[in-house]
Amino acid sequence: MVTFVLAVILIILATLALLVWPLLFTRNTFSYARHAQNIHYAKERLAELEEQLKNATISATDYEALKLEIETTLADDIDLANNIDSESSTLPRRPNKAAISALCIFVPLGAAAFYTYVGTPEALNSQAAVVNNQQHGQQTPDAQQINQMVANLEQRLLDNPSDMQGWALLSRTYIALGQYSKAVIGLKRVIELGGENAEIYASLADASALSADGNMIGDPILYADKALSLNPDNRQALWLRGLAAVQLGDKDQAQRHWGRLLGILDDQPEQQNELRKIMVDALGADSLAGPGAAESSENSMPSAASEPQTTNNAIAAVEGGLNVVIELDDSLLSQANPQDLVFVFARAKNGPPPPVAVKRLRVSDLPTSITLSDKDAMVPQFKMSLFPDLTVSARLSKSGQPVAQSGDFESQTISAQPGQQDTVRLRINKVVK
Protein backbone atom coordinates (compact mmCIF):
# COMPACT_ATOMS: atom_id res chain seq x y z
CA MET A 1 0.00 0.00 0.00
CA VAL A 2 2.85 2.41 0.85
CA THR A 3 4.49 1.71 -2.52
CA PHE A 4 1.21 2.38 -4.30
CA VAL A 5 0.69 5.73 -2.52
CA LEU A 6 4.29 6.84 -3.21
CA ALA A 7 3.94 5.96 -6.88
CA VAL A 8 0.70 7.96 -7.13
CA ILE A 9 2.31 10.98 -5.43
CA LEU A 10 5.30 10.89 -7.78
CA ILE A 11 3.07 10.66 -10.84
CA ILE A 12 0.97 13.62 -9.68
CA LEU A 13 4.07 15.71 -8.94
CA ALA A 14 5.56 14.93 -12.34
CA THR A 15 2.29 15.87 -14.05
CA LEU A 16 2.06 19.13 -12.12
CA ALA A 17 5.68 19.98 -12.99
CA LEU A 18 5.01 19.56 -16.71
CA LEU A 19 1.86 21.66 -16.52
CA VAL A 20 3.08 24.39 -14.17
CA TRP A 21 6.58 25.00 -15.62
CA PRO A 22 5.42 27.00 -18.66
CA LEU A 23 3.18 29.07 -16.37
CA LEU A 24 6.00 30.14 -14.08
CA PHE A 25 7.24 32.68 -16.68
CA THR A 26 5.21 35.16 -18.73
CA ARG A 27 6.14 35.34 -22.40
CA ASN A 28 6.94 38.84 -23.71
CA THR A 29 5.20 38.81 -27.07
CA PHE A 30 5.57 42.56 -27.69
CA SER A 31 8.84 42.32 -29.66
CA TYR A 32 7.50 39.57 -31.92
CA ALA A 33 4.37 41.59 -32.75
CA ARG A 34 6.39 44.77 -33.33
CA HIS A 35 8.83 42.99 -35.67
CA ALA A 36 6.00 41.48 -37.68
CA GLN A 37 4.20 44.81 -37.96
CA ASN A 38 7.30 46.72 -39.13
CA ILE A 39 8.23 44.09 -41.69
CA HIS A 40 4.69 43.99 -43.04
CA TYR A 41 4.59 47.80 -43.37
CA ALA A 42 7.99 47.85 -45.10
CA LYS A 43 6.87 45.22 -47.61
CA GLU A 44 3.73 47.19 -48.45
CA ARG A 45 5.69 50.46 -48.91
CA LEU A 46 8.27 48.76 -51.17
CA ALA A 47 5.45 47.28 -53.26
CA GLU A 48 3.95 50.74 -53.71
CA LEU A 49 7.33 52.21 -54.76
CA GLU A 50 7.85 49.43 -57.31
CA GLU A 51 4.40 50.11 -58.74
CA GLN A 52 5.12 53.85 -58.95
CA LEU A 53 8.49 53.17 -60.64
CA LYS A 54 6.82 50.86 -63.13
CA ASN A 55 4.21 53.50 -63.96
CA ALA A 56 6.95 56.20 -64.25
CA THR A 57 5.34 58.16 -61.46
CA ILE A 58 8.72 58.51 -59.74
CA SER A 59 12.24 58.40 -61.11
CA ALA A 60 14.74 55.63 -60.51
CA THR A 61 16.80 57.99 -58.32
CA ASP A 62 13.83 58.78 -56.09
CA TYR A 63 12.97 55.06 -55.96
CA GLU A 64 16.44 54.13 -54.68
CA ALA A 65 16.43 56.94 -52.12
CA LEU A 66 13.00 56.03 -50.75
CA LYS A 67 13.88 52.31 -50.69
CA LEU A 68 17.03 53.06 -48.68
CA GLU A 69 15.02 55.14 -46.25
CA ILE A 70 12.49 52.32 -45.69
CA GLU A 71 15.25 49.74 -45.07
CA THR A 72 17.09 52.07 -42.69
CA THR A 73 13.91 52.79 -40.71
CA LEU A 74 13.12 49.07 -40.47
CA ALA A 75 16.64 48.30 -39.20
CA ASP A 76 16.41 51.07 -36.60
CA ASP A 77 13.04 49.79 -35.37
CA ILE A 78 14.36 46.25 -35.01
CA ASP A 79 17.42 47.43 -33.04
CA LEU A 80 15.15 49.50 -30.78
CA ALA A 81 12.86 46.52 -30.10
CA ASN A 82 15.85 44.30 -29.28
CA ASN A 83 17.11 46.87 -26.78
CA ILE A 84 13.70 47.01 -25.14
CA ASP A 85 13.67 43.16 -24.87
CA SER A 86 17.12 43.17 -23.35
CA GLU A 87 16.13 45.71 -20.72
CA SER A 88 12.85 43.98 -19.90
CA SER A 89 14.61 40.61 -19.52
CA THR A 90 16.31 41.86 -16.40
CA LEU A 91 12.96 42.61 -14.77
CA PRO A 92 11.14 39.87 -12.76
CA ARG A 93 8.46 38.10 -14.75
CA ARG A 94 5.21 37.36 -12.92
CA PRO A 95 3.97 33.76 -13.04
CA ASN A 96 0.34 32.97 -13.73
CA LYS A 97 -0.64 32.33 -10.11
CA ALA A 98 -4.31 31.67 -10.75
CA ALA A 99 -3.66 28.92 -13.30
CA ILE A 100 -0.93 27.35 -11.13
CA SER A 101 -3.19 27.32 -8.05
CA ALA A 102 -6.03 25.74 -10.02
CA LEU A 103 -3.78 22.98 -11.36
CA CYS A 104 -2.28 22.22 -7.93
CA ILE A 105 -5.76 21.87 -6.44
CA PHE A 106 -7.77 20.16 -9.15
CA VAL A 107 -5.22 17.67 -10.53
CA PRO A 108 -4.77 15.77 -7.18
CA LEU A 109 -8.47 16.05 -6.32
CA GLY A 110 -9.46 14.90 -9.77
CA ALA A 111 -7.12 11.90 -9.59
CA ALA A 112 -8.51 10.92 -6.17
CA ALA A 113 -12.11 11.28 -7.36
CA PHE A 114 -11.42 9.23 -10.47
CA TYR A 115 -9.80 6.42 -8.45
CA THR A 116 -12.69 6.44 -5.96
CA TYR A 117 -15.12 6.02 -8.86
CA VAL A 118 -13.34 3.34 -10.92
CA GLY A 119 -10.82 1.87 -8.45
CA THR A 120 -10.99 -0.21 -5.25
CA PRO A 121 -10.33 2.09 -2.28
CA GLU A 122 -11.53 -0.62 0.14
CA ALA A 123 -8.35 -2.56 -0.65
CA LEU A 124 -6.28 0.36 0.63
CA ASN A 125 -8.33 0.53 3.83
CA SER A 126 -7.94 -3.19 4.61
CA GLN A 127 -4.22 -3.15 3.79
CA ALA A 128 -3.74 -0.03 5.91
CA ALA A 129 -5.45 -1.75 8.83
CA VAL A 130 -3.13 -4.76 8.52
CA VAL A 131 -0.02 -2.55 8.36
CA ASN A 132 -1.22 -0.45 11.31
CA ASN A 133 -1.89 -3.56 13.38
CA GLN A 134 1.55 -4.97 12.63
CA GLN A 135 3.38 -1.72 13.33
CA HIS A 136 1.66 -1.21 16.68
CA GLY A 137 1.77 -4.85 17.69
CA GLN A 138 -2.03 -5.11 17.58
CA GLN A 139 -2.75 -8.70 16.67
CA THR A 140 -6.47 -8.81 17.47
CA PRO A 141 -8.88 -6.97 15.15
CA ASP A 142 -11.65 -5.18 17.02
CA ALA A 143 -15.35 -5.80 16.52
CA GLN A 144 -15.65 -2.95 14.02
CA GLN A 145 -12.86 -4.32 11.82
CA ILE A 146 -14.29 -7.84 11.88
CA ASN A 147 -17.77 -6.58 11.06
CA GLN A 148 -16.32 -4.56 8.18
CA MET A 149 -14.50 -7.62 6.82
CA VAL A 150 -17.68 -9.67 7.05
CA ALA A 151 -19.67 -6.89 5.37
CA ASN A 152 -17.14 -6.70 2.53
CA LEU A 153 -17.35 -10.47 2.03
CA GLU A 154 -21.15 -10.36 2.09
CA GLN A 155 -21.14 -7.60 -0.53
CA ARG A 156 -18.73 -9.61 -2.67
CA LEU A 157 -21.13 -12.57 -2.58
CA LEU A 158 -24.07 -10.33 -3.48
CA ASP A 159 -22.14 -9.28 -6.56
CA ASN A 160 -21.01 -12.84 -7.31
CA PRO A 161 -23.50 -15.29 -5.70
CA SER A 162 -21.92 -18.29 -7.45
CA ASP A 163 -18.60 -17.95 -5.58
CA MET A 164 -18.61 -21.28 -3.73
CA GLN A 165 -15.28 -20.69 -1.95
CA GLY A 166 -16.53 -17.30 -0.78
CA TRP A 167 -19.66 -18.88 0.73
CA ALA A 168 -17.56 -21.52 2.47
CA LEU A 169 -15.27 -18.84 3.93
CA LEU A 170 -18.20 -16.71 5.05
CA SER A 171 -19.85 -19.72 6.70
CA ARG A 172 -16.70 -20.56 8.66
CA THR A 173 -16.49 -16.93 9.73
CA TYR A 174 -20.12 -17.00 10.91
CA ILE A 175 -19.41 -20.13 12.98
CA ALA A 176 -16.36 -18.49 14.56
CA LEU A 177 -18.48 -15.41 15.38
CA GLY A 178 -21.26 -17.51 16.87
CA GLN A 179 -23.76 -16.56 14.14
CA TYR A 180 -24.87 -20.13 13.59
CA SER A 181 -28.16 -19.47 11.76
CA LYS A 182 -26.32 -17.47 9.12
CA ALA A 183 -23.69 -20.21 8.90
CA VAL A 184 -26.43 -22.75 8.14
CA ILE A 185 -27.68 -20.60 5.26
CA GLY A 186 -24.16 -20.18 3.88
CA LEU A 187 -23.32 -23.90 4.08
CA LYS A 188 -26.55 -24.81 2.33
CA ARG A 189 -25.58 -22.38 -0.42
CA VAL A 190 -22.21 -24.15 -0.75
CA ILE A 191 -24.04 -27.46 -1.21
CA GLU A 192 -26.36 -25.93 -3.82
CA LEU A 193 -23.31 -24.76 -5.78
CA GLY A 194 -21.92 -28.30 -5.92
CA GLY A 195 -19.70 -28.29 -2.84
CA GLU A 196 -21.07 -31.52 -1.41
CA ASN A 197 -18.51 -33.28 0.75
CA ALA A 198 -18.30 -34.83 4.19
CA GLU A 199 -16.66 -31.79 5.76
CA ILE A 200 -19.38 -29.41 4.57
CA TYR A 201 -22.19 -31.67 5.80
CA ALA A 202 -20.43 -32.18 9.14
CA SER A 203 -20.04 -28.40 9.54
CA LEU A 204 -23.70 -27.98 8.60
CA ALA A 205 -24.71 -30.53 11.26
CA ASP A 206 -22.59 -28.69 13.83
CA ALA A 207 -23.95 -25.23 12.92
CA SER A 208 -27.54 -26.53 12.88
CA ALA A 209 -27.13 -28.04 16.34
CA LEU A 210 -25.50 -24.93 17.75
CA SER A 211 -28.25 -22.73 16.33
CA ALA A 212 -30.69 -25.01 18.20
CA ASP A 213 -28.77 -24.61 21.50
CA GLY A 214 -26.98 -27.93 21.08
CA ASN A 215 -30.02 -30.01 20.15
CA MET A 216 -28.96 -32.67 17.65
CA ILE A 217 -32.45 -34.05 17.06
CA GLY A 218 -33.82 -33.37 13.58
CA ASP A 219 -31.81 -31.83 10.75
CA PRO A 220 -28.41 -32.10 12.52
CA ILE A 221 -28.74 -35.91 12.59
CA LEU A 222 -29.63 -36.00 8.90
CA TYR A 223 -26.63 -33.84 8.00
CA ALA A 224 -24.28 -35.93 10.18
CA ASP A 225 -25.56 -39.15 8.57
CA LYS A 226 -25.02 -37.65 5.11
CA ALA A 227 -21.46 -36.75 6.06
CA LEU A 228 -20.81 -40.31 7.26
CA SER A 229 -22.28 -41.73 4.06
CA LEU A 230 -19.68 -39.71 2.13
CA ASN A 231 -16.84 -40.47 4.56
CA PRO A 232 -17.45 -43.01 7.36
CA ASP A 233 -14.31 -41.80 9.16
CA ASN A 234 -15.18 -38.11 9.29
CA ARG A 235 -14.24 -37.19 12.86
CA GLN A 236 -16.64 -34.32 13.37
CA ALA A 237 -19.58 -36.30 12.01
CA LEU A 238 -18.75 -39.32 14.21
CA TRP A 239 -18.59 -37.09 17.28
CA LEU A 240 -21.88 -35.37 16.46
CA ARG A 241 -23.64 -38.63 15.61
CA GLY A 242 -22.55 -40.12 18.92
CA LEU A 243 -23.79 -37.01 20.72
CA ALA A 244 -27.14 -37.29 18.94
CA ALA A 245 -27.41 -40.93 20.03
CA VAL A 246 -26.81 -39.90 23.64
CA GLN A 247 -29.58 -37.30 23.38
CA LEU A 248 -31.88 -40.00 21.96
CA GLY A 249 -30.94 -42.36 24.80
CA ASP A 250 -29.38 -44.91 22.43
CA LYS A 251 -26.13 -45.74 24.26
CA ASP A 252 -25.29 -48.66 21.97
CA GLN A 253 -25.32 -46.43 18.91
CA ALA A 254 -23.35 -43.74 20.74
CA GLN A 255 -20.77 -46.34 21.76
CA ARG A 256 -20.50 -47.53 18.15
CA HIS A 257 -19.86 -44.06 16.73
CA TRP A 258 -17.58 -42.87 19.51
CA GLY A 259 -15.76 -46.20 19.61
CA ARG A 260 -14.97 -45.84 15.92
CA LEU A 261 -13.83 -42.27 16.52
CA LEU A 262 -11.65 -43.42 19.41
CA GLY A 263 -9.75 -45.74 17.10
CA ILE A 264 -9.29 -43.01 14.49
CA LEU A 265 -7.77 -40.69 17.10
CA ASP A 266 -4.68 -42.83 17.63
CA ASP A 267 -2.60 -40.03 16.14
CA GLN A 268 -4.00 -37.52 18.65
CA PRO A 269 -3.61 -38.98 22.15
CA GLU A 270 -4.82 -35.83 23.93
CA GLN A 271 -8.15 -35.84 22.11
CA GLN A 272 -8.34 -39.59 22.50
CA ASN A 273 -8.07 -39.30 26.28
CA GLU A 274 -10.67 -36.53 26.31
CA LEU A 275 -13.09 -38.78 24.39
CA ARG A 276 -12.49 -41.65 26.83
CA LYS A 277 -13.47 -39.42 29.73
CA ILE A 278 -16.62 -38.33 27.92
CA MET A 279 -17.56 -41.91 27.10
CA VAL A 280 -17.12 -43.00 30.71
CA ASP A 281 -19.20 -40.06 31.97
CA ALA A 282 -21.98 -40.44 29.40
CA LEU A 283 -22.05 -44.19 28.74
CA GLY A 284 -20.35 -45.79 31.72
CA ALA A 285 -17.01 -47.53 32.19
CA ASP A 286 -18.14 -50.52 30.11
CA SER A 287 -18.27 -48.31 27.00
CA LEU A 288 -14.50 -48.57 26.65
CA ALA A 289 -14.83 -52.31 26.00
CA GLY A 290 -16.59 -51.73 22.68
CA PRO A 291 -15.07 -52.25 19.20
CA GLY A 292 -12.05 -50.02 18.68
CA ALA A 293 -12.17 -48.83 22.26
CA ALA A 294 -10.55 -51.80 23.96
CA GLU A 295 -7.35 -51.51 21.98
CA SER A 296 -7.22 -47.80 22.58
CA SER A 297 -7.90 -48.32 26.26
CA GLU A 298 -5.02 -50.78 26.52
CA ASN A 299 -2.71 -48.31 24.82
CA SER A 300 -3.70 -45.70 27.36
CA MET A 301 -2.54 -47.76 30.35
CA PRO A 302 0.63 -46.10 31.63
CA SER A 303 3.76 -48.14 32.12
CA ALA A 304 7.48 -47.51 32.23
CA ALA A 305 7.97 -49.34 28.96
CA SER A 306 5.22 -47.56 27.06
CA GLU A 307 5.84 -44.01 28.30
CA PRO A 308 8.63 -43.10 25.81
CA GLN A 309 6.53 -44.43 22.93
CA THR A 310 3.53 -42.43 24.08
CA THR A 311 5.66 -39.31 24.24
CA ASN A 312 6.93 -39.90 20.71
CA ASN A 313 3.38 -40.39 19.46
CA ALA A 314 2.35 -37.12 21.06
CA ILE A 315 5.23 -35.29 19.38
CA ALA A 316 4.34 -36.82 16.02
CA ALA A 317 0.68 -35.89 16.51
CA VAL A 318 1.46 -32.24 16.92
CA GLU A 319 4.02 -31.98 14.14
CA GLY A 320 3.33 -28.57 12.75
CA GLY A 321 0.87 -28.00 15.62
CA LEU A 322 0.89 -27.03 19.28
CA ASN A 323 -0.02 -28.77 22.54
CA VAL A 324 -1.95 -26.31 24.70
CA VAL A 325 -3.18 -26.67 28.28
CA ILE A 326 -5.98 -24.32 29.33
CA GLU A 327 -6.94 -23.64 32.94
CA LEU A 328 -9.32 -21.25 34.68
CA ASP A 329 -7.91 -19.48 37.71
CA ASP A 330 -9.62 -20.38 40.99
CA SER A 331 -10.36 -16.70 41.66
CA LEU A 332 -12.69 -16.59 38.63
CA LEU A 333 -14.49 -19.90 39.10
CA SER A 334 -17.41 -18.37 41.00
CA GLN A 335 -17.96 -15.80 38.19
CA ALA A 336 -18.02 -18.33 35.33
CA ASN A 337 -20.92 -20.38 34.05
CA PRO A 338 -20.09 -24.00 33.05
CA GLN A 339 -21.73 -23.33 29.65
CA ASP A 340 -19.71 -20.18 28.92
CA LEU A 341 -17.65 -20.48 25.74
CA VAL A 342 -13.86 -20.49 25.83
CA PHE A 343 -11.93 -19.60 22.66
CA VAL A 344 -8.29 -20.57 22.16
CA PHE A 345 -6.48 -18.57 19.47
CA ALA A 346 -3.18 -18.91 17.64
CA ARG A 347 -2.13 -15.83 15.69
CA ALA A 348 0.79 -15.04 13.42
CA LYS A 349 3.12 -12.41 14.89
CA ASN A 350 3.81 -11.06 11.41
CA GLY A 351 0.81 -12.02 9.40
CA PRO A 352 -2.93 -11.44 8.90
CA PRO A 353 -4.98 -10.07 11.82
CA PRO A 354 -7.47 -12.99 11.94
CA PRO A 355 -6.38 -16.05 13.97
CA VAL A 356 -4.61 -18.80 12.05
CA ALA A 357 -6.11 -21.46 14.36
CA VAL A 358 -9.15 -21.43 16.67
CA LYS A 359 -10.62 -23.95 19.12
CA ARG A 360 -13.95 -23.53 20.90
CA LEU A 361 -14.47 -25.07 24.33
CA ARG A 362 -16.74 -24.60 27.34
CA VAL A 363 -15.88 -23.79 30.92
CA SER A 364 -17.10 -27.25 31.90
CA ASP A 365 -14.24 -28.69 29.78
CA LEU A 366 -11.55 -26.95 31.84
CA PRO A 367 -8.87 -27.72 32.73
CA THR A 368 -8.06 -29.50 29.50
CA SER A 369 -5.32 -30.18 26.98
CA ILE A 370 -5.86 -29.62 23.26
CA THR A 371 -3.88 -29.61 20.04
CA LEU A 372 -3.95 -26.63 17.71
CA SER A 373 -3.04 -27.50 14.12
CA ASP A 374 -3.74 -26.61 10.50
CA LYS A 375 -7.09 -28.39 10.84
CA ASP A 376 -8.22 -25.54 13.08
CA ALA A 377 -7.50 -22.84 10.49
CA MET A 378 -10.15 -20.14 10.33
CA VAL A 379 -9.12 -19.26 6.77
CA PRO A 380 -7.67 -22.16 4.71
CA GLN A 381 -5.15 -19.86 2.98
CA PHE A 382 -3.64 -18.88 6.35
CA LYS A 383 -2.62 -22.09 8.11
CA MET A 384 -0.52 -21.85 11.25
CA SER A 385 2.26 -23.97 9.77
CA LEU A 386 2.92 -21.19 7.24
CA PHE A 387 4.08 -18.78 9.95
CA PRO A 388 7.27 -19.35 11.97
CA ASP A 389 6.28 -17.18 14.95
CA LEU A 390 2.94 -17.40 16.71
CA THR A 391 1.16 -16.05 19.77
CA VAL A 392 -1.32 -18.19 21.69
CA SER A 393 -4.02 -16.99 24.07
CA ALA A 394 -7.37 -18.04 25.53
CA ARG A 395 -10.49 -16.04 26.28
CA LEU A 396 -13.61 -16.90 28.27
CA SER A 397 -16.43 -15.06 26.51
CA LYS A 398 -19.37 -14.00 28.66
CA SER A 399 -21.24 -12.89 25.54
CA GLY A 400 -20.52 -16.01 23.51
CA GLN A 401 -18.65 -13.99 20.88
CA PRO A 402 -14.96 -14.48 20.02
CA VAL A 403 -14.34 -10.72 19.90
CA ALA A 404 -13.08 -9.42 23.27
CA GLN A 405 -15.62 -7.42 25.23
CA SER A 406 -15.59 -5.79 28.64
CA GLY A 407 -16.23 -8.38 31.35
CA ASP A 408 -14.65 -11.32 29.49
CA PHE A 409 -11.81 -13.28 31.09
CA GLU A 410 -8.56 -13.91 29.27
CA SER A 411 -5.12 -15.45 29.68
CA GLN A 412 -1.70 -14.03 29.07
CA THR A 413 -0.36 -14.20 25.50
CA ILE A 414 2.39 -16.78 24.97
CA SER A 415 4.87 -16.86 22.08
CA ALA A 416 5.26 -20.19 20.31
CA GLN A 417 6.43 -21.90 17.11
CA PRO A 418 4.52 -24.51 15.10
CA GLY A 419 5.60 -28.03 15.98
CA GLN A 420 7.46 -27.15 19.16
CA GLN A 421 7.72 -29.89 21.77
CA ASP A 422 7.09 -27.65 24.78
CA THR A 423 3.48 -27.46 25.88
CA VAL A 424 1.91 -24.00 25.94
CA ARG A 425 0.16 -23.41 29.29
CA LEU A 426 -2.58 -20.80 29.42
CA ARG A 427 -4.19 -19.74 32.68
CA ILE A 428 -7.28 -17.55 32.29
CA ASN A 429 -6.81 -15.10 35.14
CA LYS A 430 -7.48 -11.56 33.86
CA VAL A 431 -10.66 -9.57 33.36
CA VAL A 432 -11.02 -7.63 30.11
CA LYS A 433 -11.59 -3.95 30.86
Summary of the structure (lengths in Angstrom):
residues: 433
radius of gyration: 41.0
end to end distance: 33.2
largest distance: 145.3
contacts: 1271
relative contact order: 0.06
helix: 62%
strand: 11%
